Amino acid sequence: MSSEPAATLRHRTNAMPAPLGTGEAEDIRHAAEQMASKIPPHHTLTSLSITHVQFAQDDILSKLFAYVTLSPLAILCGYVAVIITSRDLKPAVMFAGQLANELVNLILKRLVKQARPTEYLGDGYGMPSSHSQFMAYFATYVVILMYRRSIASDPLIPHTVSAVVVLWSALVVYSRVHLYYHTWQQVVAGTICGFFFAIIYYNVVNGVLRSKGLFDWIVDHPLARHFHIRDTDSIHDVAKFDWEMWQQYRRTTAQAKNQ
């Protein structure tokens, strides 16, 4: 027999929802049937392959590489964040090259038409690997910036950054083979394409377009001035430059307060 007070039992009884009437139950069933009728058949559904990575669940290394292989998404988010916050043409130009590199990969896949090693992993053709080409472009461009366009205050920074991005790129390339999305030939081809495209693109942008005054025209445009667009390509150490400007602002603000 329950030891709860009678008042508590009466309160619980009153709090219980009333049973549904025949009409209400029919309305709920009808609404559920309408919702189910709008769902496409299972065989017509697919997944967004750029985020859908399959791996062997009993293999810890495969799970780690499943995260590593999503690196291009993280890099794309990084591009957008840096461009918005810095309003600098330098990362914007690099990002434009990254997108052009993806277009080249799409064209090459349509021309070569080589299948992937497995039919159920990945969409479209596999030659050359888009992940490998993406990372090769990214790593190559960063290395070029480190050694040709940047003189950091610490001489170890270019070596450290270059080593990190090259290792990162190599892990992503290997992950595509380890997860059976590509063959070694496909990832090697993608790496070569990304490497040479980065070199060609960098030299075209800086050897031709910049010398023609294109970037000066962009930053001098009224719209660019309105959004405070800048071009820090000629500044060797942007971090040091920004820090010095910040220090100057602090001094100016402090002097204004003391007056």
N, C-alpha and C positions, 0 to 999 in steps of 0.2 A: 504494500500500500504506500502511495506517495506521501512523503513528509513535508511537501511544499504547502505553504499556507493557501487557504481557499481563495484569498484575494489575488494571489499570484496566478493561480490556475485560471481564474475567471479572466484576468488580464490577457493571458496567452491565448485563451479561447477566442476572445474578442478580436485579438490582433491577427488571427488566421484569416487569409483571404477567403472570400466567399466563393463557392464553386461556380465555375463558368456555366452560363446558361447554354441551351442548345444553339441559339443564334450566334452568341459570341464565339463559341468553339468553331462554328461553321465559318465565321468571318476569318478567324486566325488560320484555319486550314486553307481557305481560299487564297489568303494573302501569301502563305508559304508556297502554294502551288504556282502562283503568278511569278514569285521570285525565282523559283526553280526553273520555270520555263524560259527565263531570260538568260540563264547561264549557258554558255556555248557547250556543245558536246566535248567530252574529254579529248577525243582524238583531234579536235580542231585547235586546241590550246597549245601554246608553246611558252618558252621561258626567254627572258632577256639574257642572251648568252654572255654578254659582257660582264654580268654579275653572277651568273650561274656556273659554279665550278664543281665538278664531280671529282671525288677522290676515294681511295680505299679507306674505309672507316677504321680498319684495324691497323693502319700504317700511320704512325705519328708523323713521320717525315712527309707523307703525302698531305696530311692536314696542314702542316706548316707551309708547304709549298702552295697549297690552295689559297692561303692568305697572301703569300708573296706574289703570286701570279696576278693579283688584283692591284698591284702597284700602279699601273697606268691610271687607274681611277683616282688614286690619291694624288698623283702628280698633276692631273688635270684640275683637281680641286685646288691644289697649291698654286698653279698658274693663275687661276681666277682670283684667288685671295691676294696674291702679290700684286697683280695688275690693278686691282681695285684700290688697294691700300696705298700703293706707291705712285700710281698714275704715271708710270715710267714707260717710255717706249722700248727700253731695252728688254724687259721680260715679255712685252707685247709682241715684239718682233720674233723672239724665240718661240712664243706660242703660235704665231702665225706659221712659222716653219714646221712646227709639230703637226699642225692640221694639214699642211701641204704634204708632209711626209705620209700621213694617213691616206690621203687621196692617191698618192703614188702607189702605196701598197694595195689599195683597192683595184687600181688599174692593172697592176702586175698580176694580181690573183685572177682577174678576169681574162688576162691574156694567156697565162700559163695553164690554168684550169687543172691543177694537180690536187687530188683528193687528200684528205687527212688520213692518218693511219687507222682510225676507227670511224665507223659511220655514225655512231651515236654520241660522239664527243665533239662539240664545237659545231658551228654553222658555217656553211660556205666552203670555199677552197682553202687549202693549207699552205700553198707556196706563193710567196714567202710568208713566214710567220709575222703577223701584224704586231704581236706583243714584242717580239725580238727587234723588229724594225723600229718600233716606238722607243724602246729602251736604248737601243744603239744610237739613235738620233739624240735623245736626251743626254746620255752620258758623253757623247762626242762633243756636243755643243757646250756643255758645262766645262769640260776639260779645256776647250778652246778659250772660253771666257776666263778661266782661271790663269792660263799661261800667257794669253796675248792681250787681254783687255783689263786685267786686274793686277794691281801691285798692292797686295795687302800689307798691313803693318807687320804681320807675322809671316815670315817666309815659309813656315810650315803649312799655312792654310791652303795654298794651292795644291800641294802634294796630298794633304789629308782629304780635302774635298774630292779631288780627282779619284783617289783610291776608293773612297766610299761609293761614289756613283758608279764606278766601273764594276766593283764587286756587286753592288745592288743590281746592276744591269745583267751581270753574269748569272746571278741567282734566278732572276725572272726568266732568262733564256732557258736555263736548265729546267726550271719548273714546268715549262711547256712540254718538254720531252718526258720528264718524270711522270707527269699526269696523263701522258699518252694523247695529248692534243696535237702534237706535231712530231715529225721525224727530225733527226739531226740535220739532214739536208735542208729542211725547211727553216729551221731556226738559224742555221749558218747563213743561208741566203738572206733572211730577214736582217740579220746583224750586219752583213756586208752592205745591203741597200741603205740601211739607216745611217751607217758610218759615212758612206760617200755622199749621201744626200745632205747630211749636216755640214760637211766640208764645203760642198758646192753652194749650198744655200747661204752659209756664212760669208763666203767670199763674194757672192753676187750682191748680198745686202750691203756689206761694208766696203767692197771694192768698187761697186758700180752705183748703187742707189744712194748711198751716203755721200759719195764724192759728187754726185749730181745735185746735191742739196735738197733731196726729198725730205729728209727728217727735219731740216731747218724750216722748210715750208710747212710741215705738219705742226710743229710746235708754235709757229708764228700765226697759225690760222686762228681767227677769232673764236671758233668753237673750242679749239684746244686751249686757248687762253682762259676761256670761261671755266673749263673743268680743271685748270691748273696742270695740264699735261706737260711733262718734262722729258728730257733726254739726257741721261747720265752716262752715256757711252764714253765721253771724254774724261770722266772722273775716274781715276784709277782705284781709289778706295772709297766707295760710296758710304760704307758704315762710318768711316772716320770723318768724311765730309758732313754727314748728317749729325754726327756727334758734335763737331766743331760749331755747326750752325745752331744747335741746341744750346751749347755753352754760351755762345754769343747772345742768344735770346735771353738766357738767364741773367747774364750780366746787364743787359739793357733794361730788363724788367726790374732788377734790383736797384739800379741807379735811378730809375723813374720813381720807385717807392721812397727812396731816401731824399728826394728833392722836395 
